[in-house]
Amino acid sequence: MTMFLARRIALTAARRSFSVSQRTNSKGLVLGVFEKEGEDGGHQLTEDADVFDRSVGGKLSELLRISGPTLKKGKSRVFYGVREDFPCVAVVGLDKKCTGVCGAENWDTRKENVRQAVSVGCRLLQDLEVKHVEVDGCGDAQSAAEGAVLGLFYYDQLKSKKKTKVSVEPHGSADSPAWEKGVQYAEGQNLARLLMEAPANHITPSSFASTIEEKLSQLGQEVVVQKRSQAWIEEQNMGAFLSVSRGSEEPPLFLELHYNGCPDRTQAPLLLVGKGITFDSGGISLKPSASMDAMRADMGGAATMCASIVTAAALKLPVNIIGLAPLCENMPSGKATKPGDVVTARNGKTIQVDNTDAEGRLILADALCYGHTFNPRAIVNVATLTGAMDVALGSAAAGVFTNSDWLWGQLHQASVMTGDRVWRMPLFQHYSQQVKDSQLADLNNIGKYSRSGGACTAAAFLKEFVTSPHWAHLDIAGVMSNKDEVPYLRKGMSGRPTRTLVEFAAGLAQQD
């Protein structure tokens, strides 16, 4: 028998010697290792992994050496009995050491590697039913915290058998303030995931608003929540919004959030607007049934927007933010809007509704008109608006349409830091002319050529309701869900781009 085989047998025996009860009643530990440069390869321990290794007389290094090839990025191994206080130690691969932003990928590769690796290790220990995990900061405690908290999220609220709930904390020299910031960023995205994943009979307009109100009520006096009724919506002459909601038995609701984080209350606010269709059947222009269940997440714009304000309040960011979420269902009934109907928006513009499944732009139009009354410094609206956006960019990035180079720069910079990318799209007059070509009204809700440039014509439509010089529209239809594209998110609704919105707001807080 070779020495290598003997050691592998010894490792297997050590693993089997630890019972499930021993693992679940003790802490687990996630440690990171880099790939060494050069042909010979091998492992280079992180600072905290090296301290741990020295505390056990180099046992960890020896186990890594005999357990197989060098750990590649995102791969992991679990060792048992290395140290008494950590019966389970997951070692994760961080790839080769790298720093800075990758221009080709438009993100910080080091941060993404940490998020991915830590999430793998935490999930592995969760599968072993370890309930308390300490995490190596891997040189970037915020990213490590994000990877841990995002990676462990699993929507099982309505299942009898639930995943093991795992608490995580930083290990060793990890920067505690950075770790806590990462936890808040990730919990904000998980809140959006929770709302988007829940079935539409559980998240109605009223229950959505109540959930956000409950979250914000725990965060102090800086936040004011106003839930506007259908009567108020009618008083505001929001005919476009009302035209979408009239087919449903669920009454519409206009959610208005005010976060006053800046001591100077005269500071012009950042205005965030989110599409809040809690279920989208398509209305009379009925969607195909095959994937209609995913339309429970058509309020992803409202979910990510509200979750970002909850996170900003939890972090006490010194910035004023107003959030607006028109909430309703889009359903077919005898009262529903019919293709060819003409409705009037809050600003008096008439709209020919040739496709009732292009409803998100209608509710956003009225919300954008109302939002201008607050004289915001910038407006950002977020919406799962068009399938065409998914066709254009897939799940790689959210599309951004903006009239402001400054605002684009702020959003792009934020997305590089979070790894939740955005990509600028065209906002040409070419597309505006198409939505203005309407037989019966000022505008048509699907444009002259309904199948061509759909994401662009939708953005051009929204532009007709904007006078602010700093406005951006984020079409997040392509990033709404995750299959396996983002390694630290499980399959399901993604909650993207919540962290990018928070990072963007944090960046504005540092500017005059």
N, C-alpha and C positions, 0 to 999 in steps of 0.2 A: 504494500500500500504506500503511495507517495505521501510525502509530508503535506502537500497541498490538500489532498483528499482527506487526510486525517484531521486537518484543521477545519475543513468544511463540516465534517461530521461532528466535531466538537462544538461548532457554532450552532448547528441544528439542535444538538442535545441541550445546549444552554437555553435556546428559545423555548423548547418544549418543557423545560423544568419550571418555567414561570407560568403559573395558573392564571386564568382570567381574573379571579378574585384579587390576586396580587397586583395585576396591572390596573384594575379599576379603582383600587383603594390607594393608589400612589400617583405621584406626578410623572408626567412624561416630559421630555426635553427635545427640542428641535435645534440642531446645530448645523451650521453651514460650512461647506468646503469649496474651494476653488480648484479648477484644473491647473496644474503647473504648466508653464510654458515649456516648449521643447518636445523632442521626439519621444523621450522616455516617459513623459506624462507624470502621473501620480497626483497626490492630493496636497493642497496647501490649506491648512486650517485657518478659519477666521480667528480674530483675536480672542473671542470668548471660547471658541472651540479649543484653542490652544491652551487656555487656562484650565479648562475642564480636563483636557488630555493630561496635562502635567499633574493634576490632582489625583489621577488614577495611574500614575507611573507610566504613561505612554500607551496604556492599554487600548485606547480608542484608535490611535494611529496604527497599532498592530492589527486590530480587527479590520480596519479599512484595507490594509495591505493584503491580508489573506482572504478577504471576502469576495474578491473579483476585480474586474477592470475599474479604471477611474470612473467616478460618478460623473455623468454628463449633466448638462443643464436640465433642471426639473426632475431628475431621477433621485431615488432615495433608497436607503437601507435602514433597517431597524436592528438595533443590538439590545440584548437583554443582559441584565446583571452587571453592567459596567460599573455602576455605583449604586450603593444601597438606597439613596434618596431618590434615584431616578431609575426604576426598574426597566423602563422603555426609553431608549434614546434613538430618535430618528435623525439621520444625517442626510442632508440634502445638497444637491449639486448646484452651484451658483455660476457655472461656466467659468471662463477665464476672467481674470481681473480686468475691469474696464471702467473708465470714467467718462463723464461728459455725455453730450447729446449725440445721437446718431442722426446725421442729416438725412440719410436715405430713409430712415424709418420714422423720423419726426417724433422721437421720444428718447428718454434717458434709459439706455439699455440696462445700466446697472440697477436702476430702480425696478424695472420690469423683471429682471432676473431674480431679484430678492422677493418680489411679490409672488412670482410663480413658484419658486423653490419652497418658501415658507408655507404656502397654501398646501403644497403636496405633503409636506411633513405633518402638518396639523391634521389633514384628512386621514392620513395613515394611522395616526394615534387615535383619532376619533373612531375609526373602524375597529380598533383594538379595545374600544370602550374605555379609554383613558379620559378622565373627566377634568383634569387640571394639567395644563401644559405651559411650560416656560419656553420662551422663544428667543433665540439668538438674534440680536439686532442686525447682524450681518453687515455692519457699517452704515446702515440706513434704517434707523428704528421706525421712522414713519412708514416707509414702504413695507417693512416686516410686519408691522401692526395691520396695515391694510391687507396684505396677503393672508394673514391669519384669520382676521374677522370676515373678510369676503369669502375666503375659501371654505370656512366652516358653515356658512349659511345654507340652510336647506328648508324649503317650504313644506312642512309636514303638519301644519296647524289643524288640518281636518282629517288626519290619519290617526288610527288607534295606536299603531306602533310607530314610535318616533325615534329619530336619530339621537344618539348620545349628545347631551348638551355639554359643551366643553368651554371652560373658562381659560383665558389666556392672559399671560403677564410677561413682561420683559425679563430676560435673563442676563445676569452679569452686568456688564458695563453699558448696556443699552441706554440711550438718552431718553429719560422718562418723559419730559415735555413733548419731544418728537413722537414718542410712542403714543401718548394720549391723543395727540393731534391725529395720528393715523387711525386710531380707534374711532374717533368722532367722524372722520371722513368715511370710513368703511360702514359704520352704523347708519350714516345718512343714506348711503347707496343701498344698504340692506332694507331700510324703511321703504324706499322706492320699489325695491324688488318685492317686498311684502304686499304692497298695494297693487302692483301690476299683476302679480301671480294669483291673487285671490279671485275666486269666481265672481261673476257679475251680480249674482243674487246676494252676495255678501258685501260687495263694495258698490253701493249705489251712490248717487250724488250726495245724499244726506249723510250716509255712513262714512264716505270719504272725508267730507268736511269735518265730521265729528272726530275722526281719527287724528287729523292734523291739529284740530283744536286741543285735543287731549295732550298731544305731544308738546305743543307750544305752551300749554298752561303750566308745565313743570319747569319752565325755563326763565321765569321772572317777569317783571313788569314791562320789559322793553318791547313786548309783542302784543299787538291788538289784532283780534280775529273778528271779522264781520261776515256773517252768513246772510247774503242778500236773497230775498224771496222772489218768487215769480212776479209778485206785484211790483216790486222794485225794478225788476228787469223790464217790465212793461212801461213803467214810468220813465225809464231811461231810453225808451224807443229803440231797444235792441231787437229789431225785427229779424235780422239774420240769425241771431242766436235762438230766438223763439221759434223760427221756422224749422229748426232742426229738432227741437225738443217736443214739438206738438204731437209727434206720432207715438210717444211713450206714455204709459200710465205713471211713470216716475216724474214728479215735478222737477223742473230745472232749478239750479241753485248757483249763485255767483259768489264764489269764495274770495274774500279780500283780506290779505295779510299785511300788516305794517310792522316791520322790525326796525326799531329806532336804536341802533347801536352806536351812533355817533353822538358825542356830547354836544356838538354843534347841530342843533335841531334844524337850523336853516340850510344845512347841506342838502343839495338836490339829491333825491333818491335814485338808486338803481331800480328800474322797473323790470320785473320778470313776469312773463305771461305764459301760462301753460294750457295746452289743449286738454280738456277734461271729458272726453267721451267715455263714460264708464262701460258702455257696450255699444259696438257699432255693427249693426246688422246690414248696413248699407241703405236702410230705409226702403222706399219703393224700388230703388235701383239695387235690389237685393244681391248680397255677396254670394259666391259659391259656398256651399255648406262644408266643404272639405276642411278648411282651415278657419272657419268662422269663430271657433272657440277661442282662438288667440286674440280676438278682438276685445276680450275682457281687459287687455292691456292698452287699449287705444287711448287711455288716459295717462299714458306714460309721460307726456309733456307736463301735465299737472303734477304727477307723482314726483318726477325728478325736480321740478321747480320748487314744490312745497318742501321736499326733503332737503333741498339745498338751503332753504331759509331756516328750517329746524336746525341744521348743522351750523349755520352762521350764528344763530342765537346761542347754541350750546358752546361754541367757541368764543362767544362775545366779540365778534368782529366789529371794529369801530367804523361801521358803515350803515347808512340807512337804506333799507330795501323795502319795496312794495311788491307784493305778489298777487297776481290776479289769475283766477282759474274759473272759467265758465264750465259748469258741470251739468251734463245731461246724458241721456241715452238717445241713440239714433235708431228708431224702430219703425216698422211699417204698420199702418192702421188706417182706418177711414179718415182720421184727422191729419195724417202725415202729409208733408209737402210732396207735390207731384212733379215729375220732370216737366219743365216748361213754365213752372210757376215763377212769378216775379215777387221778390221781397225787398224791403227797404232797410238799409243798415242805419246805425245810430247817426252817422254823419250825413244822412240824406241820400246817399248813392243807392240806386236801384240795381238789383242783381237778378239776372235770369238764371234759375237753378236748373240746368239741363241734366245734371247727374246728382241725385241725392246722396250718393256715396262720397261726394267731394264736400263733406259737411264740416270738416275741421276748420277750413279756411273761413267758413261762415261765422262760426262762433268766435274765432280769433279776431275777425274784422271788428266786431262790436267791442270786444275787450281792448283791442289796440286803440280804438277811438276814445274809449273811456279813460284809458291809461294816460293819454296825453294831457288830461286835466291836472295831473300832478306835476307837470313840468319836469320830467325826469332828466337826469344827466345822460342816461343811456337806456335803451329798451332792448331787451333780449326776449324773444318768444321761442318756445320749445314745443315741438309737436311731432307725433308719429303721423306725418301728414300724407306721404305719398309712397305707394309701392315703387314708383319710378326711382325714388332715392335709393331703395334697396338694390334695384337693378344697376344703378350707376356706381355705387361705392360698396355695396355689400355691407358686411359687418366691420369693415376696417376702420371706418371713421364716420362721424356725423357730418352731414353737409351743412355749410354755413353760407347764407346769402346775406350780404350786408352792403349798406351804402356808406360805410365808414372804414377807412383803412386803419385808423387808430383802434377802433373796436375789434376789428379782425386781428390785429396784432396782440391785443390783450387776451382774446379767446385762444388764439393759437399758442401763445406762450404758456397759458394755464394748462392746455392739453398736453404739451410736451412734458410738463412736470408730472401729470397724473397718469400718462400712458393711455388715457382715454381720448383718442385723437379726434380732431375736427379738420375739415378740408374745405377750402373756399370754392364756391360755385358761382356761375355767372348770373348777373342781375341786369341783363341787357334790355334796352327799350324794345328790342325784337320780340321779347316775351310779353311785355306790357301791351303792345299792339294787338297781340292775340287775345288777351282777356278783355280788351275793349271792343273787340269785334262781336257785338251782340245785337241780335235782331230786335229784341223787345226792351232792353234795359241798358243802363250805363255800362254794366259789366256782365260777363258770362262766367259762371263759376268753374268751368273746365277749359275755357279757351277754344280757339278756332280749330286746333288740331289736337284732339284729346289724347292721342297716344304718343305724340312727339314732345319730348322735353317736359314731361309732366311735372317733375319736381320744380323746374324753372318757371313754368307758367303759374304754378301754385304760389311760389314766392312772389312773382310779379303781381298776382292778385292781392296778396297781403300788403304789398308796397303801396297800393292805392289807398290804404287806410293809415298811412304813416306820413307825418310831417317832420318828425325828429331827424336831425342830421346824424344821429348815432343810433342806428337800429340794426339788429341782426336777427335773422330767422334761422333757427336750428331745426333741420328736418332729421329726426332721429328714428325714422321707420326702419332703416337698415340695421341699427344697433339695438333694436327693441328687445331681442331675445338672443340667447347664447346657446350654441350647440357644443362646440369644443374649441371655438376660435380663441377665446380668452381663457387661458389655462386655470386662472385662479377664480373663475366663476363656474359654478355647476350649470348643467343644462337647465334652461328655463328663462324667465324674464330677467333682464340684465340690470335694470336700474341705471343704465348709462344715459347721459353723461353727468350724473349728480356730482361726482368729485371734481370734474372740470368746472362746473358752475360755481362750486364753493371756492376753488382755487382762484377763479376769475374774480369773484367778489372780494376775496382776501387781497388780491393784487390791487383792486380799486381802492381798498381801505388804506393802502400805503401811498396813494397819490393825492395831490391836491385836487 
